[in-house]
Amino acid sequence: MKILITGATGLIGQELTNLLLQEKHIVHYLTTRPFKSHRRHNYFGFSWNPKAGKIDENCLIGVDVIIHLAGASISQKWTPQYKKELVESRIQSAELLFQLLSKNPNQVKQFISASGTAIYPDSDSAIYDEEANASDRSFLGQLVEKWEASADQFKLLNIKVTKMRTGIVFSNKKGALREMIKPIKMFVGTGFGNGKQLQSWIHIKDIARLYSFVIQNQIEGIVNSVAPIPVSNQELTNIIAKRLHRPLFLPNLPKSLMKLILGDMHILLFNNKNVVPKKALNSGFQFDYPTAELALSNLIK
């Protein structure tokens, strides 16, 4: 199968690309950076510039599936200008792909878009599967709504659309887990707030495998891309400290302080959501790392 990926050099993109190549797929990737025609067998690069509305039409040749991962990172401070960038980087890139498909003959059967669990409201009691209708009105929740709407337009082209609502991705290469590890390793680690807030997460290898599973089984609609067992912030902090053989002696940092330091971005540390991967489990997907203990045992040596 031939698969076109945007955001192929990101955290998920790199892991997924390697997996798809191992599975003998041909991977086309879009990049704004200078590149050689391909880095290795069956891996071909094509240029695009979503802001300028430019894309190499040859990227579509023979493509069966598009995986859209591109978008500005949410881990930078959310100034008004950067909030605009967070939205536009997702919407403009999807719109460019939609226009490309609308105007050129193609054989694309499925459009798979990254998305986020931020669309679900904070709750101490709700359990969110893919049938949940509740929608969070925060900036992140509205960002996800716009993100998914940009993906849904591909249905107009009779293409199956899949939206991967992803939680925190655990990886030892980069991303949130590495930032959690740093202060604990330096003996200044601690939890946030009361530490009871549930965080939905997934191991980097499981998220890559889940994308591949979605392709193989042509699963469409919303897919909660999280491990089946969420973890509280305090439990996660304790597991990391245990793996690193570090004590935790500082009091938890209050929400008011983190809001002062991080601004709106502080909600990433205090989100409380129990998200379950009902569709993945019902479709027969098996997680290699269903618990945070297993995942961190693999990632923190």
SEKOL-363134 format. One line per 8 residues: their letters; for each residue x, y, z of N, C-alpha, C, O. Coordinates in steps of 0.05 Angstrom, whole numbers, m for minus. Example, Ala and Ser with C-alpha at 12.3 -4.5 7.8 and 13.67 -1.06 7.14 Angstrom:
<atoms>
as) 264:m114:156:246:m90:156:264:m66:156:285:m66:169; 257:m45:142:273:m21:143:258:1:157:268:23:161
</atoms>
This chain:
<atoms>
mkilitga) 17:m24:0:0:0:0:18:25:0:40:25:11; 9:46:m13:24:71:m13:10:91:5:m14:96:2; 25:103:23:14:120:44:28:147:44:53:148:45; 12:168:44:23:195:45:20:206:74:m1:205:85; 42:216:85:43:225:113:51:254:114:71:262:102; 36:270:129:45:297:137:55:295:165:45:279:181; 75:312:173:85:310:200:101:285:205:102:275:227; 114:275:184:129:249:186:153:251:204:163:230:213
tgligqel) 163:275:209:187:278:226:180:284:255:198:288:271; 155:285:262:146:290:289:149:265:306:157:244:296; 141:267:331:143:245:350:129:220:340:141:198:338; 103:222:334:87:200:324:96:193:296:98:169:288; 100:213:279:107:209:251:132:192:247:131:175:230; 153:196:262:177:181:259:172:151:266:180:133:251; 159:146:289:153:119:297:135:105:277:139:82:270; 114:119:268:95:107:249:108:102:222:104:81:210
tnlllqek) 125:121:212:138:117:187:156:92:188:155:75:169; 171:89:209:188:65:211:172:39:211:180:19:199; 149:40:225:132:16:226:121:9:199:121:m14:190; 111:30:185:99:25:158:119:15:139:113:m2:122; 144:25:140:165:15:123:172:m14:129:177:m30:111; 172:m21:155:177:m49:163:155:m67:153:160:m90:146; 131:m56:151:108:m72:141:107:m72:110:88:m82:98; 128:m61:98:131:m62:68:113:m43:53:108:m47:29
hivhyltt) 102:m23:67:87:m2:53:106:17:39:130:18:47; 97:32:20:112:54:8:102:79:21:78:84:22; 121:96:31:113:120:45:122:145:30:146:148:23; 103:162:24:108:189:14:106:208:38:87:205:54; 123:228:40:120:247:61:123:275:50:137:281:31; 108:293:63:109:322:56:126:337:75:125:333:99; 143:355:65:161:370:82:164:399:72:163:404:48; 168:417:90:174:445:83:204:449:82:214:471:75
rpfkshrr) 220:429:89:249:431:90:261:420:64:249:404:50; 286:429:58:300:417:35:304:387:40:309:379:63; 303:371:19:306:342:22:318:330:m3:318:342:m24; 329:306:1:337:290:m22:312:275:m31:292:273:m17; 312:265:m55:288:252:m67:278:230:m49:253:226:m47; 295:215:m35:287:196:m15:311:189:2:333:188:m8; 306:183:28:327:177:46:334:147:45:357:139:48; 314:131:40:319:102:38:297:90:21:278:103:13
hnyfgfsw) 300:65:15:282:51:m3:253:54:6:247:50:29; 235:60:m13:206:62:m8:199:86:10:177:87:21; 216:106:12:211:130:29:217:155:12:240:161:7; 196:169:3:200:190:m17:189:217:m6:167:218:5; 204:238:m9:197:264:1:186:282:m21:195:281:m44; 166:299:m14:154:318:m32:151:345:m17:145:345:7; 155:367:m31:154:393:m17:126:404:m16:109:398:m33; 120:419:5:95:434:8:100:458:26:119:459:41
npkagkid) 82:477:23:82:501:40:53:509:45:42:525:30; 41:499:66:13:504:71:6:534:73:m15:542:64; 24:549:86:18:578:88:16:592:61:1:610:58; 33:583:43:33:595:16:14:580:m3:11:588:m26; 2:558:6:m17:543:m11:m3:528:m33:m14:524:m54; 22:519:m28:37:505:m49:42:476:m40:47:470:m17; 40:458:m60:45:430:m55:52:416:m81:42:422:m103; 71:397:m79:79:381:m103:57:360:m108:53:342:m93
encligvd) 43:363:m130:21:346:m137:29:317:m140:13:299:m138; 55:312:m146:65:285:m150:63:268:m125:65:243:m126; 60:281:m102:58:266:m77:34:247:m76:34:228:m61; 14:253:m93:m11:237:m93:m9:212:m110:m27:194:m108; 11:210:m127:12:188:m147:11:161:m133:29:154:m118; m10:145:m138:m12:118:m127:m20:116:m98:m21:94:m87; m25:139:m85:m30:139:m56:m58:128:m50:m78:135:m62; m59:109:m30:m84:97:m21:m95:110:4:m119:112:8
viihlaga) m77:119:22:m84:129:48:m68:154:54:m44:155:48; m81:175:66:m67:198:75:m68:199:106:m90:196:117; m46:202:119:m44:205:148:m35:234:153:m13:241:146; m52:250:166:m47:278:170:m40:283:199:m57:284:216; m14:286:204:m4:291:231:7:319:235:12:327:258; 9:334:214:22:361:216:6:380:233:m19:380:233; 21:397:248:8:417:264:28:428:285:45:412:295; 27:453:291:45:465:310:42:452:337:20:443:345
sisqkwtp) 64:449:352:65:436:378:49:452:399:51:477:399; 34:438:416:20:452:437:38:457:461:28:468:481; 63:449:460:81:450:484:95:477:486:111:481:504; 90:496:467:101:523:470:80:541:483:56:535:483; 90:563:495:72:581:510:51:592:491:57:601:469; 26:593:500:3:601:483:m1:631:484:m20:640:497; 16:645:470:10:674:466:m13:676:446:m19:656:433; m26:699:445:m48:702:425:m39:695:397:m54:682:381
qykkelve) m14:703:389:m4:697:363:0:667:359:m5:656:338; 10:654:380:15:625:377:m10:609:377:m12:588:365; m31:618:391:m57:605:390:m67:605:361:m78:585:351; m63:627:348:m71:629:319:m55:609:303:m66:597:285; m29:606:309:m12:588:294:m22:559:299:m21:542:281; m30:553:324:m39:526:330:m63:518:313:m65:495:303; m81:537:309:m105:532:293:m98:531:263:m105:512:250; m84:551:254:m79:554:225:m61:531:214:m65:522:192
sriqsael) m42:522:231:m24:501:221:m39:475:216:m30:459:199; m61:471:229:m77:447:225:m98:451:203:m102:434:186; m111:474:203:m133:479:184:m122:484:156:m132:473:137; m102:501:154:m91:508:127:m79:483:113:m83:479:89; m65:466:129:m53:442:117:m74:423:107:m72:411:86; m96:419:123:m118:401:115:m132:413:90:m139:398:72; m136:439:90:m150:451:67:m133:448:42:m145:444:20; m107:450:44:m90:447:20:m92:419:9:m93:415:m15
lfqllskn) m93:399:27:m96:371:19:m123:366:6:m125:352:m14; m143:379:17:m171:376:6:m172:388:m22:m183:375:m40; m160:411:m26:m160:423:m52:m144:406:m72:m152:404:m95; m122:395:m63:m106:377:m80:m122:353:m90:m121:346:m114; m136:341:m72:m152:317:m79:m176:325:m96:m184:310:m114; m188:348:m91:m211:357:m106:m204:362:m136:m221:358:m154; m180:371:m141:m172:380:m167:m156:360:m183:m150:364:m207; m148:337:m171:m131:318:m184:m142:290:m182:m152:282:m161
pnqvkqfi) m141:275:m204:m149:246:m202:m132:232:m181:m108:237:m179; m145:215:m166:m130:201:m145:m145:175:m137:m168:171:m146; m132:159:m121:m144:134:m112:m145:132:m82:m147:110:m71; m144:156:m69:m144:156:m39:m171:146:m29:m192:155:m37; m169:127:m11:m193:115:1:m199:123:30:m221:120:40; m177:132:44:m180:138:72:m163:161:80:m140:164:71; m174:179:96:m160:202:107:m160:200:137:m181:200:149; m136:197:149:m134:193:177:m121:218:189:m98:225:182
sasgtaiy) m135:231:207:m124:256:219:m118:252:249:m134:240:263; m95:263:257:m90:265:286:m111:283:298:m122:301:285; m117:278:323:m136:295:338:m128:292:368:m108:281:374; m145:303:386:m137:302:414:m160:297:432:m184:302:426; m154:286:456:m174:281:476:m183:306:490:m201:306:507; m170:329:483:m177:355:495:m206:363:489:m217:381:502; m218:350:470:m246:356:463:m265:348:485:m288:358:487; m257:329:502:m274:320:524:m272:339:548:m249:346:555
pdsdsaiy) m294:346:561:m293:364:585:m280:350:609:m281:325:611; m268:366:626:m258:355:652:m282:344:668:m304:355:668; m277:321:681:m298:309:697:m286:289:717:m267:275:711; m297:290:742:m288:270:762:m302:243:759:m294:224:771; m324:243:743:m340:218:742:m345:208:714:m349:183:710; m345:225:694:m352:216:666:m331:197:655:m307:200:660; m340:178:639:m322:160:624:m328:165:595:m351:160:586; m308:173:580:m313:181:552:m304:160:532:m280:154:529
deeanasd) m324:148:519:m317:131:496:m323:147:471:m330:171:473; m322:134:448:m325:149:422:m353:159:417:m358:175:400; m372:149:433:m400:158:429:m407:182:447:m429:193:445; m388:191:463:m394:214:481:m398:240:464:m382:245:446; m418:255:471:m424:279:455:m415:305:469:m414:326:457; m406:303:494:m398:327:509:m373:339:496:m356:325:486; m372:366:496:m350:380:483:m340:402:502:m356:418:512; m314:403:506:m302:423:523:m300:450:509:m294:451:485
rsflgqlv) m306:471:524:m307:498:512:m281:513:515:m280:537:509; m260:500:525:m234:514:528:m222:518:501:m232:509:481; m199:533:500:m186:538:475:m178:511:462:m182:508:438; m167:492:478:m159:467:466:m182:451:455:m181:439:434; m204:451:470:m228:437:461:m238:448:435:m246:433:417; m239:475:432:m248:487:407:m228:482:385:m235:480:361; m202:481:392:m181:474:372:m187:447:360:m185:443:335; m193:427:377:m198:400:367:m223:400:350:m224:386:330
ekweasad) m244:415:358:m268:416:341:m262:425:313:m271:414:293; m246:447:311:m239:458:284:m221:438:269:m224:435:245; m203:425:283:m185:406:272:m201:383:259:m196:375:236; m221:373:274:m237:350:264:m255:359:242:m261:343:223; m265:383:243:m283:393:221:m267:395:195:m278:389:174; m241:402:197:m225:403:173:m220:376:161:m215:373:137; m221:355:178:m218:328:169:m244:317:157:m244:303:137; m266:325:169:m292:314:160:m299:323:132:m315:309:119
qfkllnik) m288:345:122:m295:354:95:m286:334:74:m297:334:52; m268:316:80:m259:296:61:m281:275:55:m279:261:35; m301:274:72:m324:257:66:m338:265:41:m351:249:28; m337:291:35:m349:302:11:m338:290:m14:m350:291:m36; m313:279:m12:m300:267:m35:m303:236:m34:m288:222:m49; m322:226:m18:m326:198:m15:m302:183:m5:m295:161:m13; m288:196:13:m264:184:26:m271:178:56:m283:195:69; m264:155:65:m268:148:93:m250:166:111:m227:171:105
vtkmrtgi) m262:177:132:m248:195:150:m246:183:178:m265:173:189; m221:183:188:m216:173:215:m202:195:231:m184:208:222; m212:199:256:m200:220:273:m189:207:299:m204:196:315; m163:208:302:m149:194:323:m146:213:347:m127:229:349; m164:211:366:m163:228:390:m142:217:409:m147:198:424; m119:230:409:m96:219:423:m91:233:449:m94:258:452; m83:218:470:m76:229:495:m46:235:496:m33:239:475; m35:236:520:m6:241:523:9:217:512:4:194:519
vfsnkkga) 28:222:494:44:200:482:70:197:498:86:215:501; 73:173:509:97:166:525:119:157:506:116:137:492; 142:171:506:165:163:490:190:172:505:190:191:520; 212:156:502:237:164:515:254:181:496:277:188:503; 244:188:473:259:204:454:253:234:457:272:250:459; 228:241:458:220:269:462:191:269:470:178:249:471; 181:293:477:153:295:484:149:299:514:168:304:529; 124:295:523:116:302:551:131:285:572:138:296:592
lremikpi) 135:259:566:148:242:587:176:252:594:183:252:617; 191:260:574:218:269:579:218:294:596:235:298:613; 198:312:592:196:336:609:187:329:637:195:342:656; 172:307:641:164:298:668:188:287:682:191:290:707; 205:273:667:229:259:679:249:279:689:262:275:710; 254:301:675:276:320:681:276:329:710:296:326:724; 254:341:721:256:351:749:258:328:769:271:332:789; 246:306:764:248:283:782:276:273:783:286:266:805
kmfvgtgf) 289:272:761:317:263:759:335:282:775:356:273:786; 328:307:776:344:328:790:335:332:819:342:351:832; 319:313:829:310:313:857:290:336:864:287:343:887; 277:348:843:258:369:849:231:362:836:215:380:830; 226:337:833:200:328:821:178:329:841:182:326:865; 153:334:831:130:334:848:105:332:830:107:336:806; 82:327:842:57:326:827:45:354:825:56:374:834; 21:355:813:8:380:809:m20:380:822:m35:360:819
gngkqlqs) m27:402:835:m53:403:848:m55:381:869:m36:375:884; m79:368:870:m82:346:889:m72:319:877:m72:299:891; m64:320:852:m52:296:840:m72:275:832:m64:254:821; m98:280:837:m118:260:831:m128:261:802:m142:242:793; m121:282:787:m131:284:760:m121:262:742:m97:255:742; m140:249:728:m133:227:710:m123:237:684:m133:255:672; m102:224:675:m89:231:649:m90:207:631:m80:185:638; m101:211:607:m103:189:588:m77:191:570:m69:213:562
wihikdia) m65:168:566:m39:167:554:m37:143:535:m56:127:534; m15:141:520:m10:117:504:20:115:498:34:135:494; 30:91:497:58:86:491:63:92:461:45:86:445; 86:102:455:92:110:427:90:87:408:81:90:385; 97:63:416:95:40:398:66:31:394:58:22:373; 50:34:415:21:27:412:7:47:394:m11:39:379; 13:73:396:m1:92:378:6:87:349:m11:89:332; 32:80:344:40:74:316:25:48:307:15:47:284
rlysfviq) 24:28:324:10:3:317:m19:8:313:m32:m5:296; m31:26:328:m60:32:325:m66:45:299:m86:39:286; m49:64:290:m52:76:264:m52:54:242:m69:54:224; m32:36:244:m30:14:224:m55:m3:225:m64:m12:204; m65:m9:249:m88:m26:253:m113:m12:240:m129:m26:227; m115:14:243:m137:29:231:m137:27:201:m157:25:188; m113:28:189:m110:26:160:m118:m2:151:m133:m5:132; m107:m22:164:m112:m50:156:m141:m57:158:m151:m73:141
nqiegivn) m155:m46:178:m183:m53:182:m203:m32:172:m227:m34:176; m192:m12:159:m208:10:148:m228:21:168:m252:25:162; m219:26:192:m236:36:213:m240:66:209:m221:81:204; m264:75:211:m270:104:206:m284:116:230:m293:102:248; m287:142:230:m299:157:251:m279:163:273:m255:164:268; m289:168:297:m272:175:320:m259:150:331:m272:129:335; m233:151:337:m219:129:351:m204:141:375:m185:157:371; m212:135:399:m198:144:423:m171:129:424:m170:105:429
svapipvs) m150:144:419:m123:132:416:m108:135:442:m89:150:445; m117:120:462:m106:120:489:m104:92:499:m118:74:489; m87:88:519:m86:62:532:m112:57:548:m126:76:555; m119:32:553:m145:26:566:m146:34:595:m168:36:606; m123:39:608:m124:46:637:m110:73:641:m85:75:638; m125:94:647:m113:120:652:m97:119:678:m99:100:694; m81:141:683:m65:142:707:m68:169:719:m70:189:705; m69:170:746:m71:196:759:m44:210:758:m23:197:755
nqeltnii) m44:236:760:m19:252:759:0:243:781:24:241:777; m11:238:805:6:230:828:17:203:824:41:198:830; 1:184:814:11:157:809:32:157:788:52:143:790; 28:173:767:48:175:745:75:186:756:96:176:750; 73:207:773:97:219:785:111:198:802:136:196:801; 96:183:817:107:162:835:121:140:819:143:131:827; 109:132:797:121:110:781:147:120:769:167:105:768; 147:144:758:172:155:746:194:156:767:217:148:763
akrlhrpl) 187:167:791:207:169:813:218:142:821:242:139:826; 200:122:822:209:95:829:228:84:808:248:71:815; 221:88:782:239:78:761:266:92:761:286:79:754; 267:117:769:292:133:770:306:130:797:328:141:800; 294:117:816:305:114:843:310:142:855:331:147:866; 289:159:854:291:186:865:269:189:885:246:180:881; 274:204:907:253:210:927:236:233:918:244:249:901; 212:234:929:194:256:924:188:269:951:174:257:968
flpnlpks) 199:292:956:195:304:983:183:333:981:177:344:1002; 180:344:958:169:370:955:138:369:954:127:350:945; 125:390:964:95:390:962:87:394:933:101:405:917; 63:384:927:52:388:900:49:417:894:42:434:911; 53:424:868:51:452:860:21:459:855:7:444:841; 12:481:867:m16:489:864:m23:499:836:m5:509:822; m48:496:829:m57:504:803:m53:534:798:m46:543:776; m57:550:819:m55:580:816:m26:587:808:m22:606:792
lmklilgd) m7:574:819:21:580:813:28:572:785:41:587:770; 19:549:776:25:540:749:11:557:728:21:561:706; m13:568:735:m27:586:717:m11:611:714:m9:623:692; 1:621:736:17:645:735:42:641:718:50:659:703; 54:617:719:78:611:704:73:605:675:86:615:657; 52:589:670:47:579:643:24:592:628:22:589:604; 8:608:642:m15:619:629:m36:598:622:m39:579:638; m49:601:600:m71:582:592:m60:553:589:m75:534:593
mhillfnn) m35:551:583:m23:524:578:m23:507:604:m19:483:602; m28:519:627:m27:504:652:m48:482:652:m45:462:667; m69:485:636:m91:464:637:m81:437:628:m93:417:635; m59:436:613:m47:410:605:m39:394:629:m39:369:627; m32:407:651:m23:392:675:m46:385:693:m43:368:711; m70:397:689:m92:394:708:m117:381:695:m137:378:709; m115:375:670:m138:362:657:m145:336:671:m127:321:679; m170:331:675:m180:307:689:m200:293:672:m224:300:672
knvvpkka) m191:273:657:m209:259:638:m204:230:637:m181:221:635; m225:214:639:m223:185:637:m233:177:609:m257:175:604; m214:174:591:m221:168:563:m214:138:558:m193:129:565; m233:124:545:m229:95:541:m229:89:510:m244:101:495; m211:71:502:m209:64:473:m228:42:465:m220:21:456; m254:47:468:m275:27:463:m274:16:435:m275:m8:431; m271:34:415:m272:24:388:m248:7:381:m251:m14:368; m224:14:391:m200:m2:386:m203:m29:398:m197:m49:385
lnsgfqfd) m212:m30:423:m215:m56:437:m236:m73:424:m232:m97:421; m259:m61:417:m280:m77:405:m273:m87:377:m284:m106:367; m254:m73:364:m245:m81:338:m223:m102:339:m214:m113:318; m214:m109:363:m194:m130:366:m165:m121:370:m147:m137:369; m161:m94:373:m134:m85:377:m124:m92:405:m139:m90:425; m99:m102:407:m88:m110:432:m64:m91:439:m45:m89:424; m66:m78:462:m45:m60:470:m22:m76:482:m25:m93:499; 2:m69:473:26:m81:484:32:m69:512:44:m82:529
yptaelal) 23:m45:516:28:m30:541:2:m19:552:m3:5:549; m15:m35:564:m41:m26:573:m40:m10:599:m59:5:605; m18:m12:615:m16:2:640:9:21:640:28:16:625; 7:42:655:30:61:657:54:47:668:77:53:661; 50:28:687:73:14:699:88:m1:677:113:0:676; 74:m15:660:87:m30:638:101:m11:619:124:m16:610; 87:10:612:98:29:592:124:42:603:144:44:588; 124:51:628:147:64:639:170:45:645:193:52:644
snlik) 163:20:651:184:0:654:199:m5:628:223:m10:628; 185:m2:606:198:m5:580:213:20:572:234:17:559; 204:43:579:216:68:570:237:80:588:255:95:579; 236:74:614:255:84:633:272:61:643:263:45:659; 297:60:635:314:38:642:333:46:665:349:30:674
</atoms>
